[in-house]
């Protein structure tokens, strides 16, 4: 039974590669090839870029005779990436999955449900960490002598490391689940807590990395510093490079003992957690006048309520807006960074405005709210079909909500950047106008992708927001397109086109594409909505 449960969980997690949403049909060979090429390309790009990073690090540590530190830092980096990838999946999959009632109604012990979901999260975390660990191993095997003992130790440490990640992910997921059950303004508190936790985590991590970089210059002090601060990473590095069984056992103890304790605590009341339903706060209705609103206004408000009611949806689809706004506010109170930044960029003053505007547009393009909006309707998609609204109106309302969410951070960031970099009137306007046009295009483009890659059958919102093909494509294509436009100008077009003219061209480009997508929706939306509705029957 455990094997069947794990298989179901894995099929749900990786269905984006084999199914096209709610239709449940196998992908055609052409689509499989295209998806495979896309995934292969992305993996290749990540592998090569990560490999260059580890090659530089290996050269430095080899000169300092600190080979163990190479794998220690690889383990720390993999831990961070694995935590980012698994933390919200843990909260959703373990404590808030949509199939809880279905599974509990069957003769399946709760500990098997917990174990199956844990195994799935373990495999997904292992996959996230492989993005870091595999390039690190390849670089080592290319430039260092081969050792079978080292390879065996590396594999064992790589298999143990996800357990350490899951400890932190489970604890935070459990805490988020408790908050969501007991607090009235749970969504706001979950968002604030999650952002504060992640900010504190990455600030601490960056400071420790900076300290390690300083310690490299002092040589002998680094061993004591890493052993004191990153004890598991130290023993991981020693176990791999020196084939130390003792260090391997110490590293295994750090990974398995806390994991076992956390699992025992969760398993002891897991059935209670799944079956506890706490009602929301009672609200006393006060009668009053009712004001009639417009149809589009009502649909847009519905989408906004849907967005703000789901912390997972908010954090995963719009986290770049928070980062953009937070970065602007940070620069506002740290003016010295502006001077250092402009010096490091080493660009003519007329290019700095273009780079800043494109950077804001890049962050705007990274918002993937609309690419999940249709899929999140899920089993309630039929409700849209019963309302006196057209498919086009429904799509435009989802796009409008996307743009409305993006507007305040974009406007505030644009104003702050204009003040800090002393933009002229043109760049002040473009720092808001171009990112808004970018947001409009990617709002419509995300819906277009979601129509072609819907994922209507899901057990957890995480499957839609983080693991669906539409969200994946929207994020990747958005960042790639905006980065490509910036690189194209700096590398090829700067000699021929003024920055102001180029920004206006990009703005017009996105407006034209947005209009084309709108015309496509007018012609095809009804039929595509009908097919989605029929697939749900």
N, C-alpha and C positions, 0 to 999 in steps of 0.2 A: 504493500500500500504506500509506503514511503517513496518508493521509486516512482509510482504513478503520480503522486502529489508533486514531486520535484519536476517530473516531466511536464506537468500542466503549467507549473510556475515558469519554467524555462521557455515553453512555447509562447506563453503570454509576453514574456520579456523580449523575445527575439522575433515575434511574429511580424514586426515591421519589415523584416528582410524576406519574408516568404508569403505574406498575404497583402492584399490591397484592401485594408480596412474592413468594413462591415460586410462586404460582399462575400468574404470567406473563400474566395476563389484563389487558386494558386497563381502566382505570378507567371506571366508568359516567359519563355526562354529569353526573349530580347530584354524584358524588364529585369530579369535576374542578372543578365550579363551587365546591363547598365548600372544596376545597384552594386554589383560586385566590383566593377571598374571604379565607381565612385568611392566605395569603401576602401578599395586597394590604394587609390590615389591619396586619400586622406591619411591612411595608415602610413603610406610611404613618406608623405611630407612630414608627418609627425616624427616618424622614425629617423629620417635624415637630420631634421633640425635638432632633435634630442641627441642624436649621435654626435653631431658637431659640438654640442655643449659638453658631453662627457669626454670627447677627445681632448678638448682644451683642459678640462679638469684633470684628466689622467696624466697629461704632460706635466702639469704643475705638481701633482702629488708624487709622480715618479721621481722628479728632481729632488723632492724633499724626503724621499723614502717613506712616504705615508700611504702605501697602497691600500691599507685597511680603511682609510678615510674615504677613499673613492667609493667603496661599497656602502659605507656608513651614510654618506650623503645621498647616494642612490636610494637607499632604504628610506631615509627621511622624506625625500621628494616623492617617492611612490606612496608613502603613508599619507602625505597631504593630499595627493590626487585621489587616492582611494577613498579618503574621508569625504572629500567634496562630492564624489560620485555616489556615495552610499548613504550619506546621512539622512537625506529626505526620503530616499527609498525605504530606509529602515522604519521611519515613523509611519509611512503610508502602508507598507507591506505587512508589518508586524501588528500594528494596532488599529489601522483604519481601512483595511481592505474591504471592498464591496462584497466579496463572497464569504464573509465571516458567517453570516446566518445560514447560508447554503451548506457550508462545510460542517457547521455545528449541528445541523439537522440530520446529518448522516452519522452512521456508526464509526466515526473517526475520532480517536482520542485527541485532545487538544495539544498534547505534547508532540504528536506527529505533525500537526499543522504547524506548530512553532518550528520543529526541526526541518520540515520541508522548505519553509520560507527562509530559514537561516542558511540552509545549503544553497539556495538560489542567490541570496545576497552575498554569500561567500564567493561563489563563482563569478558574479558580476564585479565584485571588488577585485578579485584576482585579475579579471580582464582589464579593469582600469589601471591597476598597478603594472600590468605587462607593458603598457605604453612607455613606462619609464625603465623598468627592469630589463626588458629584452634589448633595447638599444645599448644600455650600459654593459650587458654581457657581451654583445657582439663587438663593441669597441674594445673591450678587454681581450677577447679571444684573438682579435686581429693584431693587436700591438703588444701582447704579453705572451709568454710561453704557455702552451696548453698544459693543463693539469686535470686529470680525471677527478681527483679528490676535491679540487676547488669547484669543479662543475657540480659534483654531487652536493656539496655544502651549499652552493648557490641555490640549487633547486629546492633543497629542504628549507632554507631561509625564506625563499620566495613563497613557498606553500604555507609557511607559518605566519608571515607578515599580515595577511588579511584578518587573522583572528584578533590581532592588536587593533586594527582599524575598526572592526565590528564592535569591540568593547565600547569605544567612544561613540560610535554611531548608534548603538543600542541605547546607551544611557541618555543621549540627547533625544533620540526618538521617543523613549519612554517619558522623558520629562515633557516634551511637547504634547504627547498624548494626554498626560495628566493635566496640563494647562488647559487643553482644549475641552476637557470634561468639567472643569471646576470654575472657570473664570467667565464672567459675563462678556467682556470684550476680548474674547479669546484670540481672534484673528489678529488684532492689532498687537497684542502682547506676544504672540508667537512670532510675528514678523520682527518686532523690536528685539526680542530675545535672540532670535536667530542671527540677525544682523550684528548685534552686539557680540555674540559669541564668535561669529566668524571674523569680525574685525579684530577682536582681542587675540584670537588664535593666529591670524596672519601677521599682526603687528609683532607678537612675540616671536613668531617664526622668523620674520625678516630681521629682527634685531639680533637673534641668535646667529643667523647666517652672517650678518655683518660682523659680529664679534669673532666668529670663526675665521673670517677673511683677515681680520686684524691679527689674530693669533698665528696665522700662517707665517707672518713675518718674524715671529718670536720662536718659532721652531718647537722646542721641547715642551712648551706649555700647552700645546694643543691636545696632546694625549690626555692629560689630566682634565682639561676643560670639557672635552667631548665625553669622557668617561663619567664626569660628574653631571653633565646636563642631559646628554642623550645616551643613557646607559644601554638600552636595547640596541640602538644603532651601533654603538661601540662594539658590543659583542657580536653583532651580525657581521661587521667588517672583519673582526679578528677571526671568526669562525670560517669565513670564506677564504681569506688570504693566507691564513696560517693553518687551515684545516684543524682547528682546535675543537675537539669534542666537548670540552668543558664550556667554552663560550657558546657552542651550539645549544647545550642543555640550558645554560642561563637564558639565552634568547628565547628558547622554547618555553621556559617557565614564565617569562615576562608576557608571552603571547597567550599561552593556554590557561594559566591559573586565573588571571582576571576574567578571561572569556568564560571559563567554567563557572565562576562565581556569579557573573552576570546572568548566564543562562539559567542557573538554579533559581535565582531570585525571580526572573521573569516567568519561568515555568511554574513556579509555586502558585502564582495567581493569574496565569495567562487566561484561563477560562473565565475568570471573573472580569478581567479587563475587556475581553471580547463581548461579554454579555451585559456589561453595565451600560445602561442608557440613562443619561441624566437629562432631564428636560431643560429647556432654555428658560431664561428669566421671564417671569410673568410681566406683561405690559398692560397697564390699564388703558383701554381705548377711551379717548376723549372725543366726543362728537364735535363736529365742526363743518364748515363749508368744504365742499369737494370741488376742486378746480379741474376742469377738463384740459388735458394736454394733447399734444400731437401724437400721431401714431409712431413716427420715427423717434420722437423723444422718449416714448414709453419703451420701445424696443432697445434703444441705446441705454436707458437706465437699467433695463434687465441685464444687459451685458456687463455693465459696470458693477452691478450687485453681484453677478456671478464671479467676476474677477476678484473683488474685494472680500468675497466669502471664502476664498480658498488660499491659504498661505502657500501651499505648494505651487499653485498656479502663479501667484504673485512673485514668489522668490525665484522661480526658475525661468519665467518668461520676461520679467522686467527688472532683473537684478542689475543690469547695466545702467538703467536710469538712476538707480541709487548710487552706483559707483561714480557715474558722471557728475551727479549733483554733489556727492561727498567730496570728490576731487576738486570741484570748483570752489566749494566752501573752504577746503583746506588751503588752496592757493590764495584765497582771499585774506587769510590770516597768517600766511607765510610768504610775504612778498619776496623774500630772498630767494625762494625757489624759482621765481619767475626769472630773475637775473641769471641764475645758474642754468635754467632750462634754455633760455635764448642763447646763452654762450655755447652750451653743448650742441644745440641744433646746428649752429654754424651756418645759418641760412641768411640770404638777403632779407631785409625787413618786409619786402612785398610778398615773400613766400611764407612768412610766419603766419600771416592772417589766413592764407589758403589752408595751411596745415591745420591750424586750430579749427577752422570751420569744418574741414573734412573729418577731423577727429570727432567733433560733436556729431556729425552726420553718421560716422561709423558706429558710435554708441547707440544712436537712434535706430540704425539698421539692425542692431543685434537684439532688439526687442522681438520676441516671437509669440506675443499674445494671440494674434489672429490665426496663426498657423495651428493652434489647438482649439480654437473657438467652436468649430463645427463638431469635431470629435468629442468634445466634452459634453455635448448634448446627449450622447450615448443612447441609452434605452428610452430616454425621454424625447428623442428626436420627433416622434410622432406628434408631440404637442404643437410643434411649429406648423405641422401640416394642417392642424385643426383650426389655427388662428386665421383670421381674415387678412393675412398679409402675404405678399408675394415673396418668392425666394430672393429676388433682387433686393427688396426692402430689408429682409433678414440679413443678407450679406452686408449691405451698406451700414446697417446698425452696428454690426460687429466691427467693421472697419472704422466707423466713427468712434466707438469706444476705445479702440486701439490708439487713435490719434489724440483723443482727449486725455488718455493716460500719459502719453508722451509729452503733451504740450507744456505743462508746468515745469518739469525738469529742464526741458530744452530752453524755454524762455529764460529761466533763472540762470542757467549755465551760460547762455549766450550773453546776457547782460553782464554777468561777472567777468567773463572773458574779455568783453569789449572794454570794460573799465580797467582791468589789469594790464592788458596789452595796448591800451589807448588806441583802439581801432577808430578809423574814420567812419563816416555815416554809412558807406557802402558795406563795410565788413560787419558793422553792428547789425545791419538789417540781414545780411546773408548768414550770420551766425545763428539766426533764428529761422529764417525763411528756408534755407536749404535743408537743415535737419527736419523741419516740418514736412517739406515735400518728400524727403526720404522716408519719413514715418508713414505718410500717406501711401506711397508706392508699396512699401513693404507690408502695410496693413492689407492692401488689396492682393499683393503677391502671396502673402501667407495664406489668405483664404483660397486663392487659386490652387496652391499646393495642397492644402487640406482637402479640397474637393476631389483632387486626383489621388490623394493618399489618405483617405479617412481611416480612422481607427475607432469604430463605433462600439465594438465589444471590448470592454476593459473591466478589470476588477479594481484598479486603483488609478487615481488621477495621475500618479507618477508615470504610468505606462504611456499616457497621452502626452504629458508635458515634457518628459525627459527622454522617453524611449521610442517615440513614434517617428516614422520617416518624415512626416511633414515638419515637425519641430526641428529635426536634425537638418533637413535641407534648408529651411528658412534661416537658421542660424549660420550655417556654413556658407550658403550662397550670399547672404547679406554681408557678412564680414569680408568675404573674398571679393565681391564686387566693389565695395567701397575702398578697400585697401588697394585693389587693382587700379581704380581711378586715380588715386593719389600717386601711386608709383608710376603710372603711365605719364602723368604730367611732369613729374620731377625728372624722370629718366629720358623722356622723348619730346615732350611738347613745350617745355618751359622756354625754349628759344624762339618759338613761333607764336605762342598764344599768351596773352597777358593773364595773370591770375584772375582778375576780375571777370574777364570774358569767359574763362574756363568755368568758373563757378556758375555764371549765368547759363552756360551751355548744359552743365550737369542738372541745374534746376529745371530747365526746359525739358531735358531728356527724361527726368523722372515724371514730370507732369504729362508728357506725351504717353509714356508707358502706362501711367495710371489711367489715362483716358482709354487706351486700348483694352486694358483689363476690364474697365467698366463696360465697354461695348460688348466684350466677350460674355460678361455676366448677363447682360440684357438678352443675349441670344441663347445662352446655354444653361443658365442657372436653374430654370424651372425643370428642365429635363434631368439635370444632375441631382437636384433635390428629390425628384420623383424616384430615381433609381435608388438613392439612399434610403428613402422611406420604404420602398418595396423590399429592399434587402433586410429590413428590420421586422418584416411581418413573419 
